[in-house]
């Protein structure tokens, strides 16, 4: 009888996790960051300050962050970012988790946990954004950056190239992709990416600096 109840409990847990994932409810393991709350839903002011301004007015944030439940500001951001703003809290959670993985984690396990969990949040907004959404290239780039940090270079390049295809004059994905090629020892590919980026965004200072650095290495 005990074995039957144990098995039933496992199936119930799996079922509830599936329901939560389908509903977009965040699921968190407890990974401690010394000096910080155990997960991002505590909305620590230090972490919130690192986010884009609109995050304060996104779902969930607006209920916990002082000043976030401002109807005029909420409506303004819906006007600017469209109906996809309804899902933007997932992107903001992803940014918070990325910051934890990059800046706050003290060990490799914590770092990988937060970077991986951030990708799940980025995937949520990527899957809920229309193909022409203004921030979709940024979502893809952020996912690509984390994939690189996790050693998944091939998949990262796919995301970065998709971001470039969607918005050719958006220079950050070129910078990340070029850095990736340079790190792998493929200076030729790194140069090609930078030149392509500068042809689409001639004033991108970050791309010019990277190209100049490649030139200096040839001398």
FIGU-32631 format. One record per residue (C-alpha): residue number from 1; z, y, x; residue in three letters. Coordinates in nm, 3 decimals. Each point is the difference from the previous one (the first is absolute). Layout:
! FIGU-32631
(NUM; (Z; Y; X); "Ala")
...
! end
This chain:
! FIGU-32631
(1; (0.000; 0.000; 0.000); "Unk")
(2; (0.088; 0.237; 0.284); "Unk")
(3; (-0.333; -0.076; 0.167); "Unk")
(4; (-0.186; 0.076; -0.322); "Unk")
(5; (0.179; 0.335; -0.042); "Unk")
(6; (-0.073; 0.085; 0.365); "Unk")
(7; (-0.372; -0.073; -0.044); "Unk")
(8; (-0.008; 0.197; -0.324); "Unk")
(9; (0.164; 0.290; 0.182); "Unk")
(10; (-0.265; -0.003; 0.271); "Unk")
(11; (-0.282; 0.001; -0.255); "Unk")
(12; (0.165; 0.284; -0.193); "Unk")
(13; (0.031; 0.206; 0.321); "Unk")
(14; (-0.365; -0.059; 0.089); "Unk")
(15; (-0.105; 0.094; -0.353); "Unk")
(16; (0.201; 0.324; 0.006); "Unk")
(17; (-0.140; 0.096; 0.339); "Unk")
(18; (-0.349; -0.050; -0.138); "Unk")
(19; (0.077; 0.216; -0.302); "Unk")
(20; (0.137; 0.276; 0.225); "Unk")
(21; (-0.306; -0.007; 0.226); "Unk")
(22; (-0.239; 0.018; -0.296); "Unk")
(23; (0.197; 0.292; -0.143); "Unk")
(24; (-0.003; 0.183; 0.329); "Unk")
(25; (0.376; -0.015; 0.039); "Unk")
(26; (0.101; 0.026; 0.367); "Unk")
(27; (0.170; -0.303; 0.152); "Unk")
(28; (0.216; 0.061; 0.303); "Unk")
(29; (0.171; -0.217; 0.252); "Unk")
(30; (0.302; 0.162; 0.158); "Unk")
(31; (-0.097; 0.106; 0.350); "Unk")
(32; (0.259; 0.232; 0.143); "Unk")
(33; (-0.087; 0.313; 0.196); "Unk")
(34; (0.314; 0.130; 0.174); "Unk")
(35; (0.108; 0.330; -0.150); "Unk")
(36; (-0.231; -0.031; -0.302); "Unk")
(37; (0.023; -0.160; -0.346); "Unk")
(38; (-0.104; -0.362; -0.025); "Unk")
(39; (-0.328; 0.085; -0.178); "Unk")
(40; (-0.220; 0.297; -0.076); "Unk")
(41; (0.100; 0.022; -0.366); "Unk")
(42; (0.311; 0.188; 0.109); "Unk")
(43; (-0.236; 0.294; 0.066); "Unk")
(44; (0.183; 0.116; 0.308); "Unk")
(45; (-0.076; 0.375; 0.039); "Unk")
(46; (-0.094; -0.052; 0.365); "Unk")
(47; (-0.270; -0.244; -0.101); "Unk")
(48; (-0.123; 0.200; -0.298); "Unk")
(49; (-0.048; 0.309; 0.217); "Unk")
(50; (-0.258; -0.191; 0.207); "Unk")
(51; (-0.224; -0.062; -0.303); "Unk")
(52; (-0.282; 0.207; -0.152); "Unk")
(53; (0.126; 0.260; -0.246); "Unk")
(54; (-0.142; -0.177; -0.303); "Unk")
(55; (0.221; -0.306; 0.056); "Unk")
(56; (0.302; 0.190; -0.132); "Unk")
(57; (-0.172; 0.025; -0.341); "Unk")
(58; (-0.134; -0.357; -0.011); "Unk")
(59; (0.147; -0.266; -0.227); "Unk")
(60; (0.346; -0.127; 0.100); "Unk")
(61; (0.034; 0.275; 0.262); "Unk")
(62; (0.023; 0.266; -0.270); "Unk")
(63; (0.300; -0.177; -0.150); "Unk")
(64; (0.193; -0.015; 0.327); "Unk")
(65; (-0.111; 0.290; 0.220); "Unk")
(66; (0.147; 0.344; -0.080); "Unk")
(67; (-0.263; 0.225; -0.156); "Unk")
(68; (-0.243; -0.285; -0.056); "Unk")
(69; (0.024; -0.007; -0.379); "Unk")
(70; (-0.182; 0.331; -0.037); "Unk")
(71; (-0.255; -0.029; -0.286); "Unk")
(72; (-0.220; 0.280; 0.132); "Unk")
(73; (-0.024; -0.151; 0.347); "Unk")
(74; (-0.055; -0.350; -0.138); "Unk")
(75; (-0.285; 0.128; -0.215); "Unk")
(76; (-0.143; 0.199; 0.290); "Unk")
(77; (-0.021; -0.310; 0.218); "Unk")
(78; (-0.159; -0.200; -0.282); "Unk")
(79; (-0.260; 0.278; -0.020); "Unk")
(80; (-0.060; -0.012; 0.376); "Unk")
(81; (0.012; -0.377; 0.057); "Unk")
(82; (-0.107; -0.131; -0.338); "Unk")
(83; (0.133; -0.296; -0.196); "Unk")
(84; (0.046; -0.202; 0.318); "Unk")
(85; (0.301; 0.223; 0.066); "Unk")
(86; (0.171; -0.230; -0.250); "Unk")
(87; (0.002; -0.264; 0.277); "Unk")
(88; (0.064; 0.230; 0.294); "Unk")
(89; (0.365; -0.103; 0.041); "Unk")
(90; (-0.127; -0.326; 0.151); "Unk")
(91; (-0.187; 0.193; 0.267); "Unk")
(92; (0.308; 0.210; 0.069); "Unk")
(93; (0.214; -0.315; 0.030); "Unk")
(94; (-0.262; -0.135; 0.239); "Unk")
(95; (0.030; 0.311; 0.215); "Unk")
(96; (0.378; -0.029; 0.002); "Unk")
(97; (-0.018; -0.363; 0.105); "Unk")
(98; (-0.254; 0.082; 0.268); "Unk")
(99; (0.232; 0.267; 0.136); "Unk")
(100; (0.281; -0.252; 0.006); "Unk")
(101; (-0.216; -0.250; 0.186); "Unk")
(102; (-0.137; 0.250; 0.251); "Unk")
(103; (0.293; 0.238; 0.049); "Unk")
(104; (0.324; -0.161; -0.113); "Unk")
(105; (-0.016; -0.378; 0.047); "Unk")
(106; (0.211; -0.124; 0.292); "Unk")
(107; (-0.145; -0.349; 0.029); "Unk")
(108; (-0.334; -0.176; -0.038); "Unk")
(109; (0.097; -0.184; -0.318); "Unk")
(110; (0.091; 0.322; -0.180); "Unk")
(111; (-0.308; 0.176; 0.133); "Unk")
(112; (-0.234; -0.271; -0.126); "Unk")
(113; (0.178; -0.026; -0.333); "Unk")
(114; (-0.040; 0.368; -0.082); "Unk")
(115; (-0.357; 0.026; 0.125); "Unk")
(116; (-0.100; -0.307; -0.202); "Unk")
(117; (0.180; 0.121; -0.311); "Unk")
(118; (-0.167; 0.340; 0.035); "Unk")
(119; (-0.341; -0.170; -0.008); "Unk")
(120; (0.093; -0.156; -0.334); "Unk")
(121; (0.070; 0.347; -0.138); "Unk")
(122; (-0.326; 0.135; 0.142); "Unk")
(123; (-0.187; -0.291; -0.156); "Unk")
(124; (0.149; 0.091; -0.336); "Unk")
(125; (-0.143; 0.353; 0.001); "Unk")
(126; (-0.328; -0.116; 0.157); "Unk")
(127; (-0.042; -0.247; -0.286); "Unk")
(128; (0.088; 0.262; -0.262); "Unk")
(129; (-0.216; 0.283; 0.137); "Unk")
(130; (-0.359; 0.056; -0.118); "Unk")
(131; (-0.268; -0.047; 0.270); "Unk")
(132; (-0.054; 0.376; 0.032); "Unk")
(133; (0.368; 0.095; 0.006); "Unk")
(134; (0.071; 0.289; 0.235); "Unk")
(135; (0.288; -0.172; 0.181); "Unk")
(136; (-0.150; -0.349; 0.019); "Unk")
(137; (-0.127; 0.050; 0.359); "Unk")
(138; (0.352; 0.105; 0.102); "Unk")
(139; (0.152; -0.305; -0.170); "Unk")
(140; (-0.241; -0.226; 0.188); "Unk")
(141; (0.069; 0.172; 0.330); "Unk")
(142; (0.376; -0.038; -0.037); "Unk")
(143; (-0.045; -0.368; -0.078); "Unk")
(144; (-0.226; -0.033; 0.304); "Unk")
(145; (0.257; 0.164; 0.227); "Unk")
(146; (0.268; -0.245; -0.106); "Unk")
(147; (-0.230; -0.297; 0.040); "Unk")
(148; (-0.064; 0.112; 0.359); "Unk")
(149; (0.375; 0.027; 0.058); "Unk")
(150; (0.032; -0.357; -0.128); "Unk")
(151; (-0.276; -0.126; 0.227); "Unk")
(152; (-0.254; -0.058; -0.281); "Unk")
(153; (-0.275; 0.197; 0.170); "Unk")
(154; (-0.302; -0.151; -0.176); "Unk")
(155; (0.136; 0.069; -0.347); "Unk")
(156; (0.107; 0.347; 0.112); "Unk")
(157; (-0.354; 0.085; 0.108); "Unk")
(158; (-0.130; -0.105; -0.342); "Unk")
(159; (0.236; 0.246; -0.171); "Unk")
(160; (-0.084; 0.282; 0.239); "Unk")
(161; (-0.376; -0.050; -0.034); "Unk")
(162; (0.034; -0.001; -0.377); "Unk")
(163; (0.193; 0.328; 0.017); "Unk")
(164; (-0.278; 0.150; 0.215); "Unk")
(165; (-0.267; -0.125; -0.237); "Unk")
(166; (0.177; 0.157; -0.299); "Unk")
(167; (0.047; 0.340; 0.164); "Unk")
(168; (-0.206; 0.044; 0.319); "Unk")
(169; (0.141; 0.348; 0.075); "Unk")
(170; (0.363; -0.118; -0.010); "Unk")
(171; (0.074; -0.022; 0.373); "Unk")
(172; (0.336; -0.190; 0.029); "Unk")
(173; (-0.146; -0.352; -0.047); "Unk")
(174; (-0.246; 0.067; 0.284); "Unk")
(175; (0.292; 0.089; 0.228); "Unk")
(176; (0.195; -0.315; -0.088); "Unk")
(177; (-0.306; -0.224; 0.030); "Unk")
(178; (-0.099; 0.154; 0.335); "Unk")
(179; (0.353; -0.042; 0.136); "Unk")
(180; (-0.013; -0.362; -0.112); "Unk")
(181; (-0.327; -0.066; 0.186); "Unk")
(182; (0.124; 0.184; 0.308); "Unk")
(183; (0.320; -0.203; 0.007); "Unk")
(184; (-0.200; -0.322; -0.019); "Unk")
(185; (-0.207; 0.112; 0.300); "Unk")
(186; (-0.319; 0.083; -0.190); "Unk")
(187; (-0.060; 0.359; 0.115); "Unk")
(188; (-0.361; -0.011; -0.117); "Unk")
(189; (0.101; -0.073; -0.359); "Unk")
(190; (0.276; 0.261; 0.019); "Unk")
(191; (-0.255; 0.260; 0.107); "Unk")
(192; (-0.246; -0.097; -0.274); "Unk")
(193; (0.270; 0.043; -0.264); "Unk")
(194; (0.102; 0.341; 0.135); "Unk")
(195; (-0.359; 0.123; 0.016); "Unk")
(196; (-0.062; -0.119; -0.355); "Unk")
(197; (0.317; 0.176; -0.115); "Unk")
(198; (-0.094; 0.325; 0.170); "Unk")
(199; (-0.345; -0.008; -0.155); "Unk")
(200; (0.167; -0.009; -0.341); "Unk")
(201; (0.296; 0.226; 0.086); "Unk")
(202; (-0.105; 0.220; 0.296); "Unk")
(203; (0.321; 0.205; 0.010); "Unk")
(204; (0.240; -0.294; 0.022); "Unk")
(205; (0.212; 0.094; 0.300); "Unk")
(206; (0.164; -0.344; 0.024); "Unk")
(207; (-0.340; -0.168; 0.035); "Unk")
(208; (-0.117; 0.251; 0.261); "Unk")
(209; (0.314; -0.060; 0.205); "Unk")
(210; (-0.047; -0.376; -0.013); "Unk")
(211; (-0.363; 0.029; 0.105); "Unk")
(212; (0.095; 0.227; 0.291); "Unk")
(213; (0.261; -0.255; 0.105); "Unk")
(214; (-0.261; -0.276; 0.002); "Unk")
(215; (-0.227; 0.222; 0.209); "Unk")
(216; (0.278; 0.059; 0.252); "Unk")
(217; (0.050; -0.374; 0.039); "Unk")
(218; (-0.366; -0.041; 0.104); "Unk")
(219; (0.034; 0.247; 0.289); "Unk")
! end
